């Protein structure tokens, strides 16, 4: 899955994030607000809240006629430790799913109730390469009903899955 993200820092230790996750048939557009606090030179903590619009489409070209949309909200807490060249962050949170719309052929399911989709725990290591360029590596464990909410080929069920994820990123 490709992820494009941007962060804009504002006063009082706040930042605004925006990102796009895409697999072509499943997309997630996210905006969020973060607040971070440094206790000293090495120890940091943060609180964040993000909202996402999820859109998935499989056309007749693939012998599907499916559209999925949903809103997700994710509050999370983080604690981090840093040195001059390396940082480690542990982040945990929940994902709340709301306003699910699922259409396949002429069948439409609109779900206006909301529920906790699941929880996640992620550890990330960031290593400074040069100047402001950073390489990051993360391992995440999700316990969710829908990991990629807008994946249009998912069956509808009430089972939660444990999904490990690995992320590799570079900040330019």
BALO-334292 format. One record per atom (N, C-alpha, C): residue number from 1; residue in one letter; atom name; x, y, z. Coordinates in pm, whole numbers. Each point is the difference from the previous one (the first is absolute). Example, Ala and Ser with C-alpha at 12.3 -4.5 7.8 and 13.67 -1.06 7.14 Angstrom:
- 1; A; N; 1319; -569; 780
- 1; A; CA; -89; 119; 0
- 1; A; C; 90; 120; 0
- 2; S; N; -35; 105; -72
- 2; S; CA; 82; 119; 6
- 2; S; C; -77; 109; 73
This chain:
- 1; X; N; 85; -117; 0
- 1; X; CA; -85; 117; 0
- 1; X; C; 90; 123; 0
- 2; X; N; -27; 91; -90
- 2; X; CA; 76; 125; -5
- 2; X; C; -65; 102; 92
- 3; X; N; 83; 76; 69
- 3; X; CA; -48; 102; 93
- 3; X; C; 76; 128; -27
- 4; X; N; -74; 107; -25
- 4; X; CA; 57; 133; -16
- 4; X; C; -51; 83; 116
- 5; X; N; 91; 64; 72
- 5; X; CA; -45; 76; 117
- 5; X; C; 77; 131; 11
- 6; X; N; -65; 94; 69
- 6; X; CA; 60; 131; 24
- 6; X; C; -35; 43; 142
- 7; X; N; 87; 80; 59
- 7; X; CA; -23; 51; 136
- 7; X; C; 35; 147; 1
- 8; X; N; -86; 77; 63
- 8; X; CA; 22; 144; 15
- 8; X; C; -1; 33; 148
- 9; X; N; 109; 59; 48
- 9; X; CA; 12; 34; 141
- 9; X; C; -58; 138; 26
- 10; X; N; -78; 11; 107
- 10; X; CA; -59; 125; 43
- 10; X; C; 45; 26; 144
- 11; X; N; -22; 119; 54
- 11; X; CA; 48; 31; 135
- 11; X; C; -59; -92; 109
- 12; X; N; 61; 8; 116
- 12; X; CA; -43; -72; 122
- 12; X; C; 11; -152; -13
- 13; X; N; 102; -48; -70
- 13; X; CA; 29; -143; -14
- 13; X; C; -106; -78; -78
- 14; X; N; -78; 67; -83
- 14; X; CA; -101; -66; -82
- 14; X; C; 51; -20; -141
- 15; X; N; -55; -100; -67
- 15; X; CA; 26; -19; -142
- 15; X; C; -127; -54; -66
- 16; X; N; -14; 30; -127
- 16; X; CA; -112; -48; -80
- 16; X; C; 57; -96; -104
- 17; X; N; -59; -120; -8
- 17; X; CA; 45; -102; -94
- 17; X; C; -105; -26; -105
- 18; X; N; 44; -35; -119
- 18; X; CA; -89; -45; -106
- 18; X; C; 71; -114; -72
- 19; X; N; -76; -100; -42
- 19; X; CA; 62; -112; -72
- 19; X; C; -99; -64; -96
- 20; X; N; 55; -68; -98
- 20; X; CA; -76; -80; -95
- 20; X; C; 64; -138; -3
- 21; X; N; -80; -103; 28
- 21; X; CA; 42; -139; -15
- 21; X; C; -74; -55; -121
- 22; X; N; 71; -69; -87
- 22; X; CA; -68; -50; -120
- 22; X; C; 52; -137; -43
- 23; X; N; -93; -80; -46
- 23; X; CA; 25; -127; -67
- 23; X; C; -72; -2; -134
- 24; X; N; -34; 115; -52
- 24; X; CA; -77; 20; -122
- 24; X; C; -148; -31; 21
- 25; X; N; -37; -118; 49
- 25; X; CA; -141; -33; 22
- 25; X; C; -46; 34; 141
- 26; X; N; 92; 29; 91
- 26; X; CA; -34; 36; 138
- 26; X; C; 84; 122; 38
- 27; X; N; -69; 107; 43
- 27; X; CA; 68; 126; 30
- 27; X; C; -45; 54; 135
- 28; X; N; 90; 68; 67
- 28; X; CA; -30; 60; 130
- 28; X; C; 60; 140; 3
- 29; X; N; -86; 100; 24
- 29; X; CA; 41; 140; 7
- 29; X; C; -14; 44; 145
- 30; X; N; 110; 43; 63
- 30; X; CA; 1; 25; 144
- 30; X; C; 50; 141; 31
- 31; X; N; -62; 61; 101
- 31; X; CA; 49; 125; 58
- 31; X; C; -2; -16; 151
- 32; X; N; 100; 56; 67
- 32; X; CA; 5; -15; 144
- 32; X; C; 72; 113; 69
- 33; X; N; -21; 7; 129
- 33; X; CA; 63; 100; 85
- 33; X; C; 80; -72; 107
- 34; X; N; 124; 46; 23
- 34; X; CA; 89; -60; 100
- 34; X; C; 46; 106; 98
- 35; X; N; 19; -42; 124
- 35; X; CA; 63; 86; 100
- 35; X; C; 112; -82; 63
- 36; X; N; 120; 57; 6
- 36; X; CA; 116; -70; 55
- 36; X; C; 63; 82; 111
- 37; X; N; 57; -70; 96
- 37; X; CA; 66; 65; 112
- 37; X; C; 133; -70; 27
- 38; X; N; 104; 77; 19
- 38; X; CA; 131; -55; 37
- 38; X; C; 21; 20; 149
- 39; X; N; 22; -109; 71
- 39; X; CA; 25; 7; 143
- 39; X; C; 143; 43; 29
- 40; X; N; 91; -44; -84
- 40; X; CA; 140; 41; 6
- 40; X; C; 58; -18; -139
- 41; X; N; 130; -4; -10
- 41; X; CA; 67; -11; -129
- 41; X; C; -29; -132; -72
- 42; X; N; -34; -104; 76
- 42; X; CA; -14; -134; -58
- 42; X; C; -141; -59; 4
- 43; X; N; -81; 38; 97
- 43; X; CA; -131; -63; 21
- 43; X; C; -114; 90; -49
- 44; X; N; -90; -58; -83
- 44; X; CA; -106; 78; -63
- 44; X; C; -132; -78; 8
- 45; X; N; -112; 71; -6
- 45; X; CA; -132; -63; -1
- 45; X; C; -90; 78; -95
- 46; X; N; -102; -67; -50
- 46; X; CA; -90; 67; -93
- 46; X; C; -140; -57; 3
- 47; X; N; -95; 82; -40
- 47; X; CA; -140; -37; -14
- 47; X; C; -41; 40; -141
- 48; X; N; -75; -86; -68
- 48; X; CA; -45; 36; -134
- 48; X; C; -143; -48; -23
- 49; X; N; -65; 66; -94
- 49; X; CA; -135; -38; -41
- 49; X; C; -9; 25; -150
- 50; X; N; -41; -102; -74
- 50; X; CA; -10; 15; -145
- 50; X; C; -135; -52; -50
- 51; X; N; -43; 56; -111
- 51; X; CA; -121; -45; -67
- 51; X; C; 33; -38; -143
- 52; X; N; -65; -104; -50
- 52; X; CA; 29; -49; -135
- 52; X; C; -127; -25; -79
- 53; X; N; 10; 24; -130
- 53; X; CA; -103; -40; -94
- 53; X; C; 57; -116; -80
- 54; X; N; -70; -111; -1
- 54; X; CA; 44; -121; -68
- 54; X; C; -86; -23; -124
- 55; X; N; 64; -30; -112
- 55; X; CA; -70; -21; -126
- 55; X; C; 60; -120; -72
- 56; X; N; -84; -97; -31
- 56; X; CA; 44; -117; -75
- 56; X; C; -93; -25; -117
- 57; X; N; 57; -29; -117
- 57; X; CA; -80; -24; -119
- 57; X; C; 61; -115; -80
- 58; X; N; -81; -100; -31
- 58; X; CA; 37; -105; -95
- 58; X; C; -102; 6; -113
- 59; X; N; 45; 23; -121
- 59; X; CA; -88; 16; -116
- 59; X; C; -30; -133; -65
- 60; X; N; -87; 5; -101
- 60; X; CA; -38; -120; -75
- 60; X; C; 118; -63; -71
- 61; X; N; 107; 76; -21
- 61; X; CA; 119; -55; -65
- 61; X; C; 55; -119; 75
- 62; X; N; -21; -2; 132
- 62; X; CA; 50; -107; 85
- 62; X; C; -111; -97; 39
- 63; X; N; -112; 6; -69
- 63; X; CA; -120; -81; 27
- 63; X; C; -59; 34; 137
- 64; X; N; 17; 122; 42
- 64; X; CA; -61; 52; 122
- 64; X; C; -74; 128; -37
- 65; X; N; -95; 37; 80
- 65; X; CA; -67; 130; -12
- 65; X; C; -21; 49; 144
- 66; X; N; 110; 31; 66
- 66; X; CA; -3; 28; 143
- 66; X; C; 56; 138; 31
- 67; X; N; -69; 71; 89
- 67; X; CA; 47; 127; 54
- 67; X; C; -14; -5; 152
- 68; X; N; 105; 39; 70
- 68; X; CA; -1; 6; 146
- 68; X; C; 49; 137; 43
- 69; X; N; -74; 66; 90
- 69; X; CA; 48; 122; 63
- 69; X; C; -25; -11; 150
- 70; X; N; 83; 67; 77
- 70; X; CA; -15; -1; 146
- 70; X; C; 83; 114; 59
- 71; X; N; -36; 40; 118
- 71; X; CA; 78; 96; 78
- 71; X; C; 65; -73; 116
- 72; X; N; 124; 34; 28
- 72; X; CA; 68; -55; 118
- 72; X; C; 61; 112; 81
- 73; X; N; 2; -20; 130
- 73; X; CA; 59; 96; 94
- 73; X; C; 96; -77; 89
- 74; X; N; 119; 57; 22
- 74; X; CA; 104; -72; 74
- 74; X; C; 68; 89; 103
- 75; X; N; -37; -13; 126
- 75; X; CA; 79; 64; 105
- 75; X; C; 118; -91; 37
- 76; X; N; 114; 61; 36
- 76; X; CA; 115; -82; 40
- 76; X; C; 89; 77; 97
- 77; X; N; 81; -78; 71
- 77; X; CA; 100; 52; 94
- 77; X; C; 136; -54; -40
- 78; X; N; 105; 81; 21
- 78; X; CA; 135; -43; -37
- 78; X; C; 98; 41; 109
- 79; X; N; 105; -79; 12
- 79; X; CA; 113; 35; 85
- 79; X; C; 126; -30; -81
- 80; X; N; 98; 89; 12
- 80; X; CA; 120; -16; -82
- 80; X; C; 127; 30; 76
- 81; X; N; 108; -57; -49
- 81; X; CA; 133; 24; 54
- 81; X; C; 90; 35; -118
- 82; X; N; 81; 105; 14
- 82; X; CA; 85; 41; -111
- 82; X; C; 141; 31; 46
- 83; X; N; 93; -17; -94
- 83; X; CA; 137; 47; 14
- 83; X; C; 21; 101; -112
- 84; X; N; 121; 45; -21
- 84; X; CA; 23; 99; -106
- 84; X; C; -21; -58; -140
- 85; X; N; 13; -131; -19
- 85; X; CA; -11; -61; -133
- 85; X; C; -113; -103; -13
- 86; X; N; -54; -50; 110
- 86; X; CA; -98; -109; -4
- 86; X; C; -117; 30; 93
- 87; X; N; -119; -47; -39
- 87; X; CA; -118; 15; 84
- 87; X; C; -81; -128; -4
- 88; X; N; -59; -35; 114
- 88; X; CA; -91; -114; 12
- 88; X; C; -133; 52; 51
- 89; X; N; -109; -44; -63
- 89; X; CA; -134; 44; 38
- 89; X; C; -90; -122; 15
- 90; X; N; -74; -5; 111
- 90; X; CA; -101; -101; 23
- 90; X; C; -136; 70; -2
- 91; X; N; -88; -40; -92
- 91; X; CA; -131; 64; -16
- 91; X; C; -109; -106; 8
- 92; X; N; -105; 31; 71
- 92; X; CA; -115; -89; 10
- 92; X; C; -127; 80; -13
- 93; X; N; -104; -63; -54
- 93; X; CA; -126; 70; -15
- 93; X; C; -111; -91; -44
- 94; X; N; -116; 60; -23
- 94; X; CA; -116; -74; -46
- 94; X; C; -49; 63; -131
- 95; X; N; -79; -76; -73
- 95; X; CA; -60; 50; -122
- 95; X; C; -151; -17; 10
- 96; X; N; -70; 110; -21
- 96; X; CA; -146; 5; 8
- 96; X; C; -54; 10; -143
- 97; X; N; -92; -86; -37
- 97; X; CA; -55; -6; -135
- 97; X; C; -142; 56; 1
- 98; X; N; -34; 80; -102
- 98; X; CA; -129; 68; -2
- 98; X; C; -49; 16; -144
- 99; X; N; -130; 7; -20
- 99; X; CA; -64; 29; -129
- 99; X; C; 52; -87; -115
- 100; X; N; -13; -129; 13
- 100; X; CA; 45; -93; -102
- 100; X; C; -105; -8; -111
- 101; X; N; 45; 12; -125
- 101; X; CA; -86; -14; -118
- 101; X; C; 63; -109; -86
- 102; X; N; -78; -103; -30
- 102; X; CA; 51; -113; -77
- 102; X; C; -100; -30; -111
- 103; X; N; 44; 8; -125
- 103; X; CA; -87; -27; -114
- 103; X; C; 67; -104; -87
- 104; X; N; -70; -107; -27
- 104; X; CA; 49; -99; -94
- 104; X; C; -115; -34; -94
- 105; X; N; 19; 29; -127
- 105; X; CA; -108; -15; -97
- 105; X; C; -113; 94; 35
- 106; X; N; -121; -54; 18
- 106; X; CA; -115; 83; 38
- 106; X; C; -29; -8; 151
- 107; X; N; 81; -75; 75
- 107; X; CA; -18; -11; 145
- 107; X; C; 77; 111; 70
- 108; X; N; -68; 70; 89
- 108; X; CA; 61; 111; 74
- 108; X; C; -20; -23; 149
- 109; X; N; 110; 13; 76
- 109; X; CA; -7; -7; 146
- 109; X; C; 54; 131; 53
- 110; X; N; -82; 74; 71
- 110; X; CA; 43; 123; 66
- 110; X; C; -4; -26; 149
- 111; X; N; 111; 18; 64
- 111; X; CA; 14; -30; 141
- 111; X; C; 25; 131; 74
- 112; X; N; -100; 54; 65
- 112; X; CA; 16; 128; 67
- 112; X; C; 43; -14; 145
- 113; X; N; 1; -123; 51
- 113; X; CA; 50; -15; 136
- 113; X; C; 152; 0; -4
- 114; X; N; 61; 20; 114
- 114; X; CA; 146; 4; 6
- 114; X; C; 48; -103; 101
- 115; X; N; 123; -44; -19
- 115; X; CA; 57; -99; 91
- 115; X; C; 152; 11; 1
- 116; X; N; 60; -56; 103
- 116; X; CA; 146; -5; 10
- 116; X; C; 48; -110; -94
- 117; X; N; 72; 37; -102
- 117; X; CA; 51; -95; -97
- 117; X; C; 112; -85; 59
- 118; X; N; 79; 58; 92
- 118; X; CA; 108; -75; 61
- 118; X; C; 105; 92; 60
- 119; X; N; 115; -58; 30
- 119; X; CA; 109; 73; 64
- 119; X; C; 131; -32; -70
- 120; X; N; 99; 87; 23
- 120; X; CA; 131; -21; -60
- 120; X; C; 110; 38; 98
- 121; X; N; 117; -59; -20
- 121; X; CA; 120; 30; 77
- 121; X; C; 116; -2; -99
- 122; X; N; 79; 109; -1
- 122; X; CA; 107; 13; -99
- 122; X; C; 127; 51; 67
- 123; X; N; 112; -58; -37
- 123; X; CA; 130; 51; 41
- 123; X; C; 77; 40; -125
- 124; X; N; 59; 118; 5
- 124; X; CA; 72; 54; -116
- 124; X; C; 139; 45; 41
- 125; X; N; 98; -31; -83
- 125; X; CA; 136; 51; 17
- 125; X; C; 28; 96; -115
- 126; X; N; 50; 118; 32
- 126; X; CA; 37; 97; -102
- 126; X; C; 148; 30; 14
- 127; X; N; 71; 0; -113
- 127; X; CA; 144; 24; -4
- 127; X; C; 29; 116; -93
- 128; X; N; 67; 102; 51
- 128; X; CA; 37; 114; -84
- 128; X; C; 106; -46; -100
- 129; X; N; -22; 35; -128
- 129; X; CA; 95; -33; -105
- 129; X; C; 96; 117; -24
- 130; X; N; -53; 115; -39
- 130; X; CA; 77; 122; -16
- 130; X; C; -98; 116; 8
- 131; X; N; 44; 111; 53
- 131; X; CA; -84; 119; 19
- 131; X; C; -135; -40; 60
- 132; X; N; -110; 27; -73
- 132; X; CA; -134; -33; 51
- 132; X; C; -57; -127; -64
- 133; X; N; 83; -77; -66
- 133; X; CA; -44; -124; -65
- 133; X; C; 7; -114; 101
- 134; X; N; -111; -74; 11
- 134; X; CA; -12; -103; 104
- 134; X; C; -51; -129; -62
- 135; X; N; 57; -112; 42
- 135; X; CA; -48; -132; -36
- 135; X; C; -77; -56; 120
- 136; X; N; -119; -55; -24
- 136; X; CA; -78; -55; 110
- 136; X; C; -39; -145; -30
- 137; X; N; -9; -77; 106
- 137; X; CA; -41; -140; -7
- 137; X; C; -97; -24; 115
- 138; X; N; -116; -57; -32
- 138; X; CA; -100; -23; 104
- 138; X; C; -63; -137; -10
- 139; X; N; -41; -51; 115
- 139; X; CA; -75; -125; 9
- 139; X; C; -128; 30; 75
- 140; X; N; -113; -38; -60
- 140; X; CA; -131; 29; 58
- 140; X; C; -80; -129; 10
- 141; X; N; -72; -14; 110
- 141; X; CA; -93; -111; 19
- 141; X; C; -140; 60; 10
- 142; X; N; -88; -40; -91
- 142; X; CA; -139; 44; 0
- 142; X; C; -89; -115; 43
- 143; X; N; -97; 31; 82
- 143; X; CA; -106; -98; 35
- 143; X; C; -130; 66; -42
- 144; X; N; -40; -24; -126
- 144; X; CA; -112; 72; -58
- 144; X; C; -90; -91; -81
- 145; X; N; -123; 47; -16
- 145; X; CA; -94; -69; -86
- 145; X; C; 32; 28; -146
- 146; X; N; 27; 127; -33
- 146; X; CA; 37; 39; -135
- 146; X; C; 133; 75; 8
- 147; X; N; 106; -56; -56
- 147; X; CA; 131; 64; 5
- 147; X; C; 9; 106; -109
- 148; X; N; -37; -33; -121
- 148; X; CA; -13; 98; -107
- 148; X; C; -150; 19; -17
- 149; X; N; -54; 103; 62
- 149; X; CA; -145; 17; 11
- 149; X; C; -68; 1; -137
- 150; X; N; 60; 62; -100
- 150; X; CA; -64; 14; -131
- 150; X; C; 38; -110; -98
- 151; X; N; 49; -114; 49
- 151; X; CA; 34; -108; -92
- 151; X; C; -130; -60; -52
- 152; X; N; -33; 19; -127
- 152; X; CA; -132; -36; -50
- 152; X; C; -26; -149; -19
- 153; X; N; 100; -85; 21
- 153; X; CA; -22; -144; -14
- 153; X; C; -15; -70; 134
- 154; X; N; -1; 75; 111
- 154; X; CA; -15; -60; 132
- 154; X; C; -141; -58; 19
- 155; X; N; -10; -113; 65
- 155; X; CA; -132; -48; 40
- 155; X; C; -46; 80; 123
- 156; X; N; -129; 7; 18
- 156; X; CA; -53; 68; 118
- 156; X; C; -12; -103; 111
- 157; X; N; 69; 23; 110
- 157; X; CA; -5; -93; 114
- 157; X; C; 25; 76; 129
- 158; X; N; -8; -70; 110
- 158; X; CA; 20; 62; 130
- 158; X; C; 127; -50; 68
- 159; X; N; 89; -61; -72
- 159; X; CA; 121; -57; 57
- 159; X; C; 114; 103; -1
- 160; X; N; 80; 1; 106
- 160; X; CA; 118; 87; 4
- 160; X; C; 123; -85; -34
- 161; X; N; 93; 63; -72
- 161; X; CA; 122; -66; -43
- 161; X; C; 120; 69; 62
- 162; X; N; 104; -76; 27
- 162; X; CA; 128; 56; 43
- 162; X; C; 88; 7; -123
- 163; X; N; 38; 122; -36
- 163; X; CA; 74; 24; -123
- 163; X; C; 132; 70; 34
- 164; X; N; 115; -63; -27
- 164; X; CA; 127; 71; 15
- 164; X; C; 29; 83; -126
- 165; X; N; 61; 116; 20
- 165; X; CA; 38; 85; -112
- 165; X; C; 142; 48; 20
- 166; X; N; 71; 17; -109
- 166; X; CA; 135; 55; 3
- 166; X; C; 0; 124; -91
- 167; X; N; 56; 110; 50
- 167; X; CA; 7; 120; -82
- 167; X; C; 146; 42; -15
- 168; X; N; 30; 52; -115
- 168; X; CA; 132; 54; -29
- 168; X; C; -23; 135; -66
- 169; X; N; 64; 103; 51
- 169; X; CA; -24; 132; -54
- 169; X; C; 126; 83; -6
- 170; X; N; -6; 103; -82
- 170; X; CA; 110; 95; -8
- 170; X; C; -60; 141; -3
- 171; X; N; 56; 88; 79
- 171; X; CA; -42; 139; 4
- 171; X; C; 102; 81; -80
- 172; X; N; -48; 69; -100
- 172; X; CA; 89; 78; -86
- 172; X; C; -1; 146; 33
